[in-house]
Amino acid sequence: MPRPNKRSRTLRRIFVRVPSGVSKLVYKARKTARIKCADCKTVLHGISALSVSKLRNTTNSQKKVERKYGGNLCHKCARKRIIQSVRKE
Ligand SMILES: [Zn+2]
């Protein structure tokens, strides 16, 4: 029976082939979802996919792009949003 903290599904289970040829069960952290555009749902580039607890200690430049709506919208949707806001005036 695995240890109590290994019984939960917080960590994912991976079988790794070790040099002796035997496959061993290894527990690893789950992959976090990539940040997506709020409008078109495409994956945003230049933004690291980190867990919430690790995001606290990362710099602002790793969490967003230096652009208006950076880190929230992709470049195409940001362009549309800016043009819309100018036309409203
Ligand atoms: Zn978009």
PDB file of the backbone (N, CA, C, O) and the ligand in Angstrom, with CONECT records:
HET     ZN  A 101       1
ATOM      1  N   MET A   1       0.852  -1.204   0.000  1.00  0.00           N
ATOM      2  CA  MET A   1       0.000   0.000   0.000  1.00  0.00           C
ATOM      3  C   MET A   1       0.884   1.249   0.000  1.00  0.00           C
ATOM      4  O   MET A   1       1.786   1.371   0.828  1.00  0.00           O
ATOM      5  N   PRO A   2       0.619   2.201  -0.953  1.00  0.00           N
ATOM      6  CA  PRO A   2       1.426   3.417  -0.960  1.00  0.00           C
ATOM      7  C   PRO A   2       1.168   4.296   0.257  1.00  0.00           C
ATOM      8  O   PRO A   2       0.179   4.148   0.976  1.00  0.00           O
ATOM      9  N   ARG A   3       2.107   5.215   0.450  1.00  0.00           N
ATOM     10  CA  ARG A   3       1.966   6.133   1.582  1.00  0.00           C
ATOM     11  C   ARG A   3       0.691   6.954   1.418  1.00  0.00           C
ATOM     12  O   ARG A   3       0.234   7.169   0.295  1.00  0.00           O
ATOM     13  N   PRO A   4       0.108   7.415   2.533  1.00  0.00           N
ATOM     14  CA  PRO A   4      -1.165   8.142   2.447  1.00  0.00           C
ATOM     15  C   PRO A   4      -1.138   9.337   1.496  1.00  0.00           C
ATOM     16  O   PRO A   4      -2.114   9.574   0.784  1.00  0.00           O
ATOM     17  N   ASN A   5      -0.039  10.095   1.470  1.00  0.00           N
ATOM     18  CA  ASN A   5      -0.008  11.270   0.588  1.00  0.00           C
ATOM     19  C   ASN A   5       0.108  10.875  -0.883  1.00  0.00           C
ATOM     20  O   ASN A   5      -0.175  11.693  -1.758  1.00  0.00           O
ATOM     21  N   LYS A   6       0.518   9.638  -1.173  1.00  0.00           N
ATOM     22  CA  LYS A   6       0.613   9.171  -2.550  1.00  0.00           C
ATOM     23  C   LYS A   6      -0.699   8.534  -3.032  1.00  0.00           C
ATOM     24  O   LYS A   6      -0.847   8.229  -4.215  1.00  0.00           O
ATOM     25  N   ARG A   7      -1.636   8.339  -2.116  1.00  0.00           N
ATOM     26  CA  ARG A   7      -2.897   7.692  -2.496  1.00  0.00           C
ATOM     27  C   ARG A   7      -3.852   8.655  -3.183  1.00  0.00           C
ATOM     28  O   ARG A   7      -4.712   8.227  -3.953  1.00  0.00           O
ATOM     29  N   SER A   8      -3.712   9.966  -2.912  1.00  0.00           N
ATOM     30  CA  SER A   8      -4.608  10.918  -3.552  1.00  0.00           C
ATOM     31  C   SER A   8      -4.180  11.114  -5.000  1.00  0.00           C
ATOM     32  O   SER A   8      -3.064  10.760  -5.381  1.00  0.00           O
ATOM     33  N   ARG A   9      -5.082  11.685  -5.810  1.00  0.00           N
ATOM     34  CA  ARG A   9      -4.786  11.887  -7.230  1.00  0.00           C
ATOM     35  C   ARG A   9      -4.241  13.284  -7.506  1.00  0.00           C
ATOM     36  O   ARG A   9      -4.281  13.756  -8.642  1.00  0.00           O
ATOM     37  N   THR A  10      -3.732  13.945  -6.468  1.00  0.00           N
ATOM     38  CA  THR A  10      -3.122  15.258  -6.661  1.00  0.00           C
ATOM     39  C   THR A  10      -1.915  15.140  -7.582  1.00  0.00           C
ATOM     40  O   THR A  10      -1.709  15.978  -8.461  1.00  0.00           O
ATOM     41  N   LEU A  11      -1.119  14.095  -7.375  1.00  0.00           N
ATOM     42  CA  LEU A  11       0.038  13.855  -8.231  1.00  0.00           C
ATOM     43  C   LEU A  11      -0.343  12.821  -9.280  1.00  0.00           C
ATOM     44  O   LEU A  11      -1.098  11.891  -8.998  1.00  0.00           O
ATOM     45  N   ARG A  12       0.185  12.987 -10.503  1.00  0.00           N
ATOM     46  CA  ARG A  12      -0.116  12.001 -11.527  1.00  0.00           C
ATOM     47  C   ARG A  12       0.907  10.869 -11.450  1.00  0.00           C
ATOM     48  O   ARG A  12       2.024  11.062 -10.971  1.00  0.00           O
ATOM     49  N   ARG A  13       0.520   9.711 -11.918  1.00  0.00           N
ATOM     50  CA  ARG A  13       1.368   8.523 -11.860  1.00  0.00           C
ATOM     51  C   ARG A  13       1.966   8.248 -13.223  1.00  0.00           C
ATOM     52  O   ARG A  13       1.260   8.221 -14.231  1.00  0.00           O
ATOM     53  N   ILE A  14       3.261   8.046 -13.246  1.00  0.00           N
ATOM     54  CA  ILE A  14       3.972   7.780 -14.503  1.00  0.00           C
ATOM     55  C   ILE A  14       4.837   6.553 -14.308  1.00  0.00           C
ATOM     56  O   ILE A  14       5.517   6.417 -13.291  1.00  0.00           O
ATOM     57  N   PHE A  15       4.808   5.656 -15.291  1.00  0.00           N
ATOM     58  CA  PHE A  15       5.695   4.503 -15.268  1.00  0.00           C
ATOM     59  C   PHE A  15       6.973   4.880 -16.004  1.00  0.00           C
ATOM     60  O   PHE A  15       6.931   5.269 -17.171  1.00  0.00           O
ATOM     61  N   VAL A  16       8.110   4.763 -15.323  1.00  0.00           N
ATOM     62  CA  VAL A  16       9.404   5.129 -15.892  1.00  0.00           C
ATOM     63  C   VAL A  16      10.260   3.876 -15.976  1.00  0.00           C
ATOM     64  O   VAL A  16      10.396   3.137 -15.001  1.00  0.00           O
ATOM     65  N   ARG A  17      10.844   3.642 -17.168  1.00  0.00           N
ATOM     66  CA  ARG A  17      11.731   2.496 -17.346  1.00  0.00           C
ATOM     67  C   ARG A  17      13.101   2.868 -16.789  1.00  0.00           C
ATOM     68  O   ARG A  17      13.763   3.758 -17.323  1.00  0.00           O
ATOM     69  N   VAL A  18      13.526   2.207 -15.738  1.00  0.00           N
ATOM     70  CA  VAL A  18      14.819   2.496 -15.100  1.00  0.00           C
ATOM     71  C   VAL A  18      15.914   1.703 -15.828  1.00  0.00           C
ATOM     72  O   VAL A  18      15.603   0.767 -16.564  1.00  0.00           O
ATOM     73  N   PRO A  19      17.189   2.064 -15.634  1.00  0.00           N
ATOM     74  CA  PRO A  19      18.281   1.395 -16.355  1.00  0.00           C
ATOM     75  C   PRO A  19      18.305  -0.125 -16.217  1.00  0.00           C
ATOM     76  O   PRO A  19      18.798  -0.811 -17.113  1.00  0.00           O
ATOM     77  N   SER A  20      17.792  -0.659 -15.134  1.00  0.00           N
ATOM     78  CA  SER A  20      17.798  -2.115 -14.973  1.00  0.00           C
ATOM     79  C   SER A  20      16.758  -2.797 -15.852  1.00  0.00           C
ATOM     80  O   SER A  20      16.743  -4.023 -15.952  1.00  0.00           O
ATOM     81  N   GLY A  21      15.881  -2.008 -16.497  1.00  0.00           N
ATOM     82  CA  GLY A  21      14.879  -2.572 -17.388  1.00  0.00           C
ATOM     83  C   GLY A  21      13.521  -2.740 -16.752  1.00  0.00           C
ATOM     84  O   GLY A  21      12.568  -3.135 -17.424  1.00  0.00           O
ATOM     85  N   VAL A  22      13.415  -2.451 -15.482  1.00  0.00           N
ATOM     86  CA  VAL A  22      12.152  -2.589 -14.767  1.00  0.00           C
ATOM     87  C   VAL A  22      11.422  -1.254 -14.834  1.00  0.00           C
ATOM     88  O   VAL A  22      12.048  -0.202 -14.708  1.00  0.00           O
ATOM     89  N   SER A  23      10.100  -1.283 -15.033  1.00  0.00           N
ATOM     90  CA  SER A  23       9.353  -0.036 -15.004  1.00  0.00           C
ATOM     91  C   SER A  23       8.876   0.227 -13.583  1.00  0.00           C
ATOM     92  O   SER A  23       8.290  -0.632 -12.925  1.00  0.00           O
ATOM     93  N   LYS A  24       9.154   1.463 -13.133  1.00  0.00           N
ATOM     94  CA  LYS A  24       8.802   1.841 -11.769  1.00  0.00           C
ATOM     95  C   LYS A  24       7.730   2.918 -11.809  1.00  0.00           C
ATOM     96  O   LYS A  24       7.663   3.707 -12.752  1.00  0.00           O
ATOM     97  N   LEU A  25       6.899   2.945 -10.788  1.00  0.00           N
ATOM     98  CA  LEU A  25       5.868   3.977 -10.671  1.00  0.00           C
ATOM     99  C   LEU A  25       6.469   5.215 -10.018  1.00  0.00           C
ATOM    100  O   LEU A  25       7.045   5.144  -8.932  1.00  0.00           O
ATOM    101  N   VAL A  26       6.323   6.368 -10.709  1.00  0.00           N
ATOM    102  CA  VAL A  26       6.874   7.628 -10.217  1.00  0.00           C
ATOM    103  C   VAL A  26       5.717   8.611 -10.107  1.00  0.00           C
ATOM    104  O   VAL A  26       4.840   8.636 -10.971  1.00  0.00           O
ATOM    105  N   TYR A  27       5.707   9.415  -9.060  1.00  0.00           N
ATOM    106  CA  TYR A  27       4.665  10.409  -8.848  1.00  0.00           C
ATOM    107  C   TYR A  27       5.191  11.777  -9.262  1.00  0.00           C
ATOM    108  O   TYR A  27       6.240  12.206  -8.781  1.00  0.00           O
ATOM    109  N   LYS A  28       4.481  12.463 -10.142  1.00  0.00           N
ATOM    110  CA  LYS A  28       4.905  13.790 -10.604  1.00  0.00           C
ATOM    111  C   LYS A  28       3.737  14.762 -10.544  1.00  0.00           C
ATOM    112  O   LYS A  28       2.572  14.365 -10.574  1.00  0.00           O
ATOM    113  N   ALA A  29       4.077  16.055 -10.458  1.00  0.00           N
ATOM    114  CA  ALA A  29       3.039  17.084 -10.406  1.00  0.00           C
ATOM    115  C   ALA A  29       2.297  17.147 -11.729  1.00  0.00           C
ATOM    116  O   ALA A  29       2.898  16.953 -12.786  1.00  0.00           O
ATOM    117  N   ARG A  30       1.015  17.411 -11.686  1.00  0.00           N
ATOM    118  CA  ARG A  30       0.211  17.506 -12.896  1.00  0.00           C
ATOM    119  C   ARG A  30       0.585  18.744 -13.685  1.00  0.00           C
ATOM    120  O   ARG A  30       1.012  19.750 -13.120  1.00  0.00           O
ATOM    121  N   LYS A  31       0.420  18.660 -15.013  1.00  0.00           N
ATOM    122  CA  LYS A  31       0.692  19.802 -15.860  1.00  0.00           C
ATOM    123  C   LYS A  31      -0.426  20.821 -15.694  1.00  0.00           C
ATOM    124  O   LYS A  31      -1.601  20.459 -15.623  1.00  0.00           O
ATOM    125  N   THR A  32      -0.054  22.103 -15.633  1.00  0.00           N
ATOM    126  CA  THR A  32      -1.062  23.143 -15.504  1.00  0.00           C
ATOM    127  C   THR A  32      -1.513  23.574 -16.895  1.00  0.00           C
ATOM    128  O   THR A  32      -0.764  23.465 -17.866  1.00  0.00           O
ATOM    129  N   ALA A  33      -2.733  24.058 -16.976  1.00  0.00           N
ATOM    130  CA  ALA A  33      -3.298  24.475 -18.260  1.00  0.00           C
ATOM    131  C   ALA A  33      -2.602  25.733 -18.746  1.00  0.00           C
ATOM    132  O   ALA A  33      -2.260  26.606 -17.948  1.00  0.00           O
ATOM    133  N   ARG A  34      -2.389  25.831 -20.065  1.00  0.00           N
ATOM    134  CA  ARG A  34      -1.773  27.020 -20.645  1.00  0.00           C
ATOM    135  C   ARG A  34      -2.791  28.158 -20.611  1.00  0.00           C
ATOM    136  O   ARG A  34      -4.001  27.940 -20.669  1.00  0.00           O
ATOM    137  N   ILE A  35      -2.252  29.395 -20.513  1.00  0.00           N
ATOM    138  CA  ILE A  35      -3.108  30.566 -20.481  1.00  0.00           C
ATOM    139  C   ILE A  35      -3.666  30.788 -21.887  1.00  0.00           C
ATOM    140  O   ILE A  35      -2.930  30.731 -22.872  1.00  0.00           O
ATOM    141  N   LYS A  36      -4.977  31.042 -21.970  1.00  0.00           N
ATOM    142  CA  LYS A  36      -5.623  31.194 -23.262  1.00  0.00           C
ATOM    143  C   LYS A  36      -6.226  32.582 -23.424  1.00  0.00           C
ATOM    144  O   LYS A  36      -6.501  33.281 -22.448  1.00  0.00           O
ATOM    145  N   CYS A  37      -6.426  32.962 -24.691  1.00  0.00           N
ATOM    146  CA  CYS A  37      -7.048  34.253 -25.014  1.00  0.00           C
ATOM    147  C   CYS A  37      -8.497  34.245 -24.520  1.00  0.00           C
ATOM    148  O   CYS A  37      -9.204  33.249 -24.672  1.00  0.00           O
ATOM    149  N   ALA A  38      -8.928  35.353 -23.934  1.00  0.00           N
ATOM    150  CA  ALA A  38     -10.267  35.427 -23.378  1.00  0.00           C
ATOM    151  C   ALA A  38     -11.342  35.411 -24.454  1.00  0.00           C
ATOM    152  O   ALA A  38     -12.474  35.004 -24.195  1.00  0.00           O
ATOM    153  N   ASP A  39     -10.993  35.854 -25.670  1.00  0.00           N
ATOM    154  CA  ASP A  39     -11.978  35.919 -26.747  1.00  0.00           C
ATOM    155  C   ASP A  39     -11.971  34.665 -27.618  1.00  0.00           C
ATOM    156  O   ASP A  39     -13.002  34.009 -27.769  1.00  0.00           O
ATOM    157  N   CYS A  40     -10.812  34.328 -28.193  1.00  0.00           N
ATOM    158  CA  CYS A  40     -10.788  33.257 -29.197  1.00  0.00           C
ATOM    159  C   CYS A  40     -10.224  31.943 -28.649  1.00  0.00           C
ATOM    160  O   CYS A  40     -10.206  30.946 -29.372  1.00  0.00           O
ATOM    161  N   LYS A  41      -9.769  31.913 -27.404  1.00  0.00           N
ATOM    162  CA  LYS A  41      -9.322  30.693 -26.711  1.00  0.00           C
ATOM    163  C   LYS A  41      -8.060  30.060 -27.306  1.00  0.00           C
ATOM    164  O   LYS A  41      -7.814  28.871 -27.101  1.00  0.00           O
ATOM    165  N   THR A  42      -7.263  30.836 -28.038  1.00  0.00           N
ATOM    166  CA  THR A  42      -5.980  30.293 -28.493  1.00  0.00           C
ATOM    167  C   THR A  42      -4.952  30.440 -27.369  1.00  0.00           C
ATOM    168  O   THR A  42      -5.072  31.320 -26.516  1.00  0.00           O
ATOM    169  N   VAL A  43      -3.952  29.575 -27.379  1.00  0.00           N
ATOM    170  CA  VAL A  43      -2.929  29.593 -26.333  1.00  0.00           C
ATOM    171  C   VAL A  43      -2.055  30.836 -26.508  1.00  0.00           C
ATOM    172  O   VAL A  43      -1.588  31.125 -27.609  1.00  0.00           O
ATOM    173  N   LEU A  44      -1.842  31.561 -25.422  1.00  0.00           N
ATOM    174  CA  LEU A  44      -1.027  32.770 -25.474  1.00  0.00           C
ATOM    175  C   LEU A  44       0.443  32.396 -25.347  1.00  0.00           C
ATOM    176  O   LEU A  44       0.813  31.577 -24.506  1.00  0.00           O
ATOM    177  N   HIS A  45       1.274  32.997 -26.183  1.00  0.00           N
ATOM    178  CA  HIS A  45       2.710  32.725 -26.153  1.00  0.00           C
ATOM    179  C   HIS A  45       3.402  33.681 -25.189  1.00  0.00           C
ATOM    180  O   HIS A  45       2.887  34.762 -24.899  1.00  0.00           O
ATOM    181  N   GLY A  46       4.547  33.286 -24.704  1.00  0.00           N
ATOM    182  CA  GLY A  46       5.366  34.149 -23.851  1.00  0.00           C
ATOM    183  C   GLY A  46       4.899  34.206 -22.417  1.00  0.00           C
ATOM    184  O   GLY A  46       5.406  35.011 -21.636  1.00  0.00           O
ATOM    185  N   ILE A  47       3.945  33.370 -22.051  1.00  0.00           N
ATOM    186  CA  ILE A  47       3.426  33.355 -20.689  1.00  0.00           C
ATOM    187  C   ILE A  47       3.635  31.963 -20.125  1.00  0.00           C
ATOM    188  O   ILE A  47       3.180  30.978 -20.706  1.00  0.00           O
ATOM    189  N   SER A  48       4.321  31.879 -19.000  1.00  0.00           N
ATOM    190  CA  SER A  48       4.640  30.581 -18.432  1.00  0.00           C
ATOM    191  C   SER A  48       3.410  29.972 -17.763  1.00  0.00           C
ATOM    192  O   SER A  48       2.663  30.659 -17.066  1.00  0.00           O
ATOM    193  N   ALA A  49       3.213  28.680 -17.984  1.00  0.00           N
ATOM    194  CA  ALA A  49       2.090  27.955 -17.375  1.00  0.00           C
ATOM    195  C   ALA A  49       2.554  27.421 -16.031  1.00  0.00           C
ATOM    196  O   ALA A  49       3.195  26.373 -15.962  1.00  0.00           O
ATOM    197  N   LEU A  50       2.233  28.138 -14.965  1.00  0.00           N
ATOM    198  CA  LEU A  50       2.652  27.744 -13.626  1.00  0.00           C
ATOM    199  C   LEU A  50       1.438  27.579 -12.735  1.00  0.00           C
ATOM    200  O   LEU A  50       0.358  28.097 -13.020  1.00  0.00           O
ATOM    201  N   SER A  51       1.634  26.851 -11.659  1.00  0.00           N
ATOM    202  CA  SER A  51       0.557  26.706 -10.693  1.00  0.00           C
ATOM    203  C   SER A  51       0.377  28.023  -9.944  1.00  0.00           C
ATOM    204  O   SER A  51       1.262  28.879  -9.938  1.00  0.00           O
ATOM    205  N   VAL A  52      -0.777  28.165  -9.320  1.00  0.00           N
ATOM    206  CA  VAL A  52      -1.121  29.424  -8.657  1.00  0.00           C
ATOM    207  C   VAL A  52      -0.111  29.741  -7.555  1.00  0.00           C
ATOM    208  O   VAL A  52       0.243  30.902  -7.348  1.00  0.00           O
ATOM    209  N   SER A  53       0.349  28.711  -6.851  1.00  0.00           N
ATOM    210  CA  SER A  53       1.280  28.960  -5.754  1.00  0.00           C
ATOM    211  C   SER A  53       2.634  29.445  -6.268  1.00  0.00           C
ATOM    212  O   SER A  53       3.314  30.211  -5.584  1.00  0.00           O
ATOM    213  N   LYS A  54       3.033  29.012  -7.459  1.00  0.00           N
ATOM    214  CA  LYS A  54       4.317  29.449  -8.022  1.00  0.00           C
ATOM    215  C   LYS A  54       4.197  30.805  -8.709  1.00  0.00           C
ATOM    216  O   LYS A  54       5.183  31.535  -8.816  1.00  0.00           O
ATOM    217  N   LEU A  55       2.983  31.151  -9.182  1.00  0.00           N
ATOM    218  CA  LEU A  55       2.789  32.442  -9.844  1.00  0.00           C
ATOM    219  C   LEU A  55       3.060  33.595  -8.892  1.00  0.00           C
ATOM    220  O   LEU A  55       3.440  34.684  -9.322  1.00  0.00           O
ATOM    221  N   ARG A  56       2.865  33.359  -7.598  1.00  0.00           N
ATOM    222  CA  ARG A  56       3.035  34.425  -6.611  1.00  0.00           C
ATOM    223  C   ARG A  56       4.477  34.926  -6.603  1.00  0.00           C
ATOM    224  O   ARG A  56       4.714  36.116  -6.391  1.00  0.00           O
ATOM    225  N   ASN A  57       5.424  34.053  -6.826  1.00  0.00           N
ATOM    226  CA  ASN A  57       6.834  34.426  -6.727  1.00  0.00           C
ATOM    227  C   ASN A  57       7.472  34.760  -8.074  1.00  0.00           C
ATOM    228  O   ASN A  57       8.666  35.055  -8.127  1.00  0.00           O
ATOM    229  N   THR A  58       6.702  34.720  -9.163  1.00  0.00           N
ATOM    230  CA  THR A  58       7.277  35.042 -10.469  1.00  0.00           C
ATOM    231  C   THR A  58       7.106  36.528 -10.771  1.00  0.00           C
ATOM    232  O   THR A  58       6.224  37.195 -10.230  1.00  0.00           O
ATOM    233  N   THR A  59       7.973  37.026 -11.648  1.00  0.00           N
ATOM    234  CA  THR A  59       7.929  38.441 -12.000  1.00  0.00           C
ATOM    235  C   THR A  59       6.768  38.710 -12.941  1.00  0.00           C
ATOM    236  O   THR A  59       6.231  37.798 -13.570  1.00  0.00           O
ATOM    237  N   ASN A  60       6.388  39.991 -13.025  1.00  0.00           N
ATOM    238  CA  ASN A  60       5.258  40.394 -13.868  1.00  0.00           C
ATOM    239  C   ASN A  60       5.534  40.097 -15.337  1.00  0.00           C
ATOM    240  O   ASN A  60       4.610  39.780 -16.086  1.00  0.00           O
ATOM    241  N   SER A  61       6.805  40.197 -15.761  1.00  0.00           N
ATOM    242  CA  SER A  61       7.130  40.000 -17.177  1.00  0.00           C
ATOM    243  C   SER A  61       6.950  38.545 -17.592  1.00  0.00           C
ATOM    244  O   SER A  61       6.793  38.263 -18.780  1.00  0.00           O
ATOM    245  N   GLN A  62       6.969  37.619 -16.644  1.00  0.00           N
ATOM    246  CA  GLN A  62       6.746  36.221 -16.983  1.00  0.00           C
ATOM    247  C   GLN A  62       5.262  35.881 -17.037  1.00  0.00           C
ATOM    248  O   GLN A  62       4.878  34.829 -17.550  1.00  0.00           O
ATOM    249  N   LYS A  63       4.422  36.781 -16.503  1.00  0.00           N
ATOM    250  CA  LYS A  63       2.990  36.503 -16.443  1.00  0.00           C
ATOM    251  C   LYS A  63       2.209  37.188 -17.551  1.00  0.00           C
ATOM    252  O   LYS A  63       1.065  36.816 -17.810  1.00  0.00           O
ATOM    253  N   LYS A  64       2.798  38.183 -18.217  1.00  0.00           N
ATOM    254  CA  LYS A  64       2.077  38.887 -19.276  1.00  0.00           C
ATOM    255  C   LYS A  64       3.036  39.431 -20.311  1.00  0.00           C
ATOM    256  O   LYS A  64       4.252  39.423 -20.125  1.00  0.00           O
ATOM    257  N   VAL A  65       2.463  39.904 -21.408  1.00  0.00           N
ATOM    258  CA  VAL A  65       3.233  40.473 -22.506  1.00  0.00           C
ATOM    259  C   VAL A  65       3.116  41.984 -22.405  1.00  0.00           C
ATOM    260  O   VAL A  65       2.082  42.500 -21.980  1.00  0.00           O
ATOM    261  N   GLU A  66       4.175  42.703 -22.795  1.00  0.00           N
ATOM    262  CA  GLU A  66       4.184  44.157 -22.672  1.00  0.00           C
ATOM    263  C   GLU A  66       3.343  44.792 -23.769  1.00  0.00           C
ATOM    264  O   GLU A  66       3.881  45.337 -24.733  1.00  0.00           O
ATOM    265  N   ARG A  67       2.058  44.725 -23.627  1.00  0.00           N
ATOM    266  CA  ARG A  67       1.140  45.250 -24.625  1.00  0.00           C
ATOM    267  C   ARG A  67      -0.163  45.519 -23.888  1.00  0.00           C
ATOM    268  O   ARG A  67      -0.404  44.953 -22.822  1.00  0.00           O
ATOM    269  N   LYS A  68      -1.001  46.380 -24.450  1.00  0.00           N
ATOM    270  CA  LYS A  68      -2.313  46.575 -23.861  1.00  0.00           C
ATOM    271  C   LYS A  68      -3.089  45.263 -23.990  1.00  0.00           C
ATOM    272  O   LYS A  68      -3.046  44.635 -25.048  1.00  0.00           O
ATOM    273  N   TYR A  69      -3.773  44.848 -22.978  1.00  0.00           N
ATOM    274  CA  TYR A  69      -4.467  43.554 -22.864  1.00  0.00           C
ATOM    275  C   TYR A  69      -3.495  42.372 -22.896  1.00  0.00           C
ATOM    276  O   TYR A  69      -3.913  41.236 -23.120  1.00  0.00           O
ATOM    277  N   GLY A  70      -2.200  42.629 -22.675  1.00  0.00           N
ATOM    278  CA  GLY A  70      -1.214  41.548 -22.671  1.00  0.00           C
ATOM    279  C   GLY A  70      -1.468  40.585 -21.513  1.00  0.00           C
ATOM    280  O   GLY A  70      -1.712  41.017 -20.387  1.00  0.00           O
ATOM    281  N   GLY A  71      -1.410  39.290 -21.787  1.00  0.00           N
ATOM    282  CA  GLY A  71      -1.688  38.284 -20.770  1.00  0.00           C
ATOM    283  C   GLY A  71      -3.150  37.949 -20.655  1.00  0.00           C
ATOM    284  O   GLY A  71      -3.525  37.073 -19.876  1.00  0.00           O
ATOM    285  N   ASN A  72      -3.996  38.632 -21.422  1.00  0.00           N
ATOM    286  CA  ASN A  72      -5.437  38.385 -21.385  1.00  0.00           C
ATOM    287  C   ASN A  72      -5.981  38.084 -22.775  1.00  0.00           C
ATOM    288  O   ASN A  72      -6.765  37.152 -22.952  1.00  0.00           O
ATOM    289  N   LEU A  73      -5.561  38.878 -23.764  1.00  0.00           N
ATOM    290  CA  LEU A  73      -6.021  38.688 -25.140  1.00  0.00           C
ATOM    291  C   LEU A  73      -4.827  38.424 -26.054  1.00  0.00           C
ATOM    292  O   LEU A  73      -3.713  38.860 -25.766  1.00  0.00           O
ATOM    293  N   CYS A  74      -5.062  37.712 -27.152  1.00  0.00           N
ATOM    294  CA  CYS A  74      -4.006  37.501 -28.150  1.00  0.00           C
ATOM    295  C   CYS A  74      -3.846  38.794 -28.955  1.00  0.00           C
ATOM    296  O   CYS A  74      -4.640  39.725 -28.818  1.00  0.00           O
ATOM    297  N   HIS A  75      -2.799  38.834 -29.803  1.00  0.00           N
ATOM    298  CA  HIS A  75      -2.508  40.073 -30.510  1.00  0.00           C
ATOM    299  C   HIS A  75      -3.630  40.477 -31.470  1.00  0.00           C
ATOM    300  O   HIS A  75      -3.889  41.666 -31.659  1.00  0.00           O
ATOM    301  N   LYS A  76      -4.297  39.485 -32.079  1.00  0.00           N
ATOM    302  CA  LYS A  76      -5.375  39.800 -33.026  1.00  0.00           C
ATOM    303  C   LYS A  76      -6.580  40.392 -32.299  1.00  0.00           C
ATOM    304  O   LYS A  76      -7.144  41.398 -32.731  1.00  0.00           O
ATOM    305  N   CYS A  77      -6.973  39.753 -31.178  1.00  0.00           N
ATOM    306  CA  CYS A  77      -8.131  40.229 -30.427  1.00  0.00           C
ATOM    307  C   CYS A  77      -7.836  41.567 -29.755  1.00  0.00           C
ATOM    308  O   CYS A  77      -8.728  42.405 -29.630  1.00  0.00           O
ATOM    309  N   ALA A  78      -6.579  41.777 -29.316  1.00  0.00           N
ATOM    310  CA  ALA A  78      -6.201  43.055 -28.713  1.00  0.00           C
ATOM    311  C   ALA A  78      -6.328  44.176 -29.739  1.00  0.00           C
ATOM    312  O   ALA A  78      -6.811  45.265 -29.431  1.00  0.00           O
ATOM    313  N   ARG A  79      -5.885  43.891 -30.973  1.00  0.00           N
ATOM    314  CA  ARG A  79      -5.977  44.872 -32.052  1.00  0.00           C
ATOM    315  C   ARG A  79      -7.442  45.248 -32.311  1.00  0.00           C
ATOM    316  O   ARG A  79      -7.787  46.423 -32.429  1.00  0.00           O
ATOM    317  N   LYS A  80      -8.309  44.197 -32.397  1.00  0.00           N
ATOM    318  CA  LYS A  80      -9.739  44.446 -32.618  1.00  0.00           C
ATOM    319  C   LYS A  80     -10.320  45.297 -31.493  1.00  0.00           C
ATOM    320  O   LYS A  80     -11.066  46.246 -31.738  1.00  0.00           O
ATOM    321  N   ARG A  81      -9.964  44.940 -30.236  1.00  0.00           N
ATOM    322  CA  ARG A  81     -10.505  45.633 -29.068  1.00  0.00           C
ATOM    323  C   ARG A  81     -10.100  47.106 -29.061  1.00  0.00           C
ATOM    324  O   ARG A  81     -10.906  47.978 -28.737  1.00  0.00           O
ATOM    325  N   ILE A  82      -8.835  47.373 -29.423  1.00  0.00           N
ATOM    326  CA  ILE A  82      -8.343  48.761 -29.447  1.00  0.00           C
ATOM    327  C   ILE A  82      -9.068  49.556 -30.530  1.00  0.00           C
ATOM    328  O   ILE A  82      -9.473  50.695 -30.299  1.00  0.00           O
ATOM    329  N   ILE A  83      -9.236  48.948 -31.731  1.00  0.00           N
ATOM    330  CA  ILE A  83      -9.930  49.637 -32.828  1.00  0.00           C
ATOM    331  C   ILE A  83     -11.374  49.927 -32.449  1.00  0.00           C
ATOM    332  O   ILE A  83     -11.884  51.010 -32.740  1.00  0.00           O
ATOM    333  N   GLN A  84     -12.048  48.963 -31.796  1.00  0.00           N
ATOM    334  CA  GLN A  84     -13.428  49.172 -31.344  1.00  0.00           C
ATOM    335  C   GLN A  84     -13.527  50.338 -30.374  1.00  0.00           C
ATOM    336  O   GLN A  84     -14.434  51.165 -30.472  1.00  0.00           O
ATOM    337  N   SER A  85     -12.572  50.401 -29.419  1.00  0.00           N
ATOM    338  CA  SER A  85     -12.633  51.434 -28.398  1.00  0.00           C
ATOM    339  C   SER A  85     -12.404  52.818 -28.999  1.00  0.00           C
ATOM    340  O   SER A  85     -12.962  53.803 -28.515  1.00  0.00           O
ATOM    341  N   VAL A  86     -11.581  52.900 -30.059  1.00  0.00           N
ATOM    342  CA  VAL A  86     -11.343  54.182 -30.710  1.00  0.00           C
ATOM    343  C   VAL A  86     -12.571  54.599 -31.501  1.00  0.00           C
ATOM    344  O   VAL A  86     -12.932  55.776 -31.509  1.00  0.00           O
ATOM    345  N   ARG A  87     -13.224  53.639 -32.173  1.00  0.00           N
ATOM    346  CA  ARG A  87     -14.399  53.952 -32.994  1.00  0.00           C
ATOM    347  C   ARG A  87     -15.592  54.378 -32.165  1.00  0.00           C
ATOM    348  O   ARG A  87     -16.441  55.131 -32.641  1.00  0.00           O
ATOM    349  N   LYS A  88     -15.668  53.904 -30.923  1.00  0.00           N
ATOM    350  CA  LYS A  88     -16.780  54.286 -30.057  1.00  0.00           C
ATOM    351  C   LYS A  88     -16.754  55.777 -29.727  1.00  0.00           C
ATOM    352  O   LYS A  88     -17.798  56.407 -29.556  1.00  0.00           O
ATOM    353  N   GLU A  89     -15.513  56.343 -29.639  1.00  0.00           N
ATOM    354  CA  GLU A  89     -15.380  57.741 -29.214  1.00  0.00           C
ATOM    355  C   GLU A  89     -15.936  58.726 -30.242  1.00  0.00           C
ATOM    356  O   GLU A  89     -15.894  59.936 -30.023  1.00  0.00           O
TER     357      GLU A  89
HETATM  358 ZN    ZN A 101      -7.744  35.994 -29.324  1.00  0.00          ZN2+
END
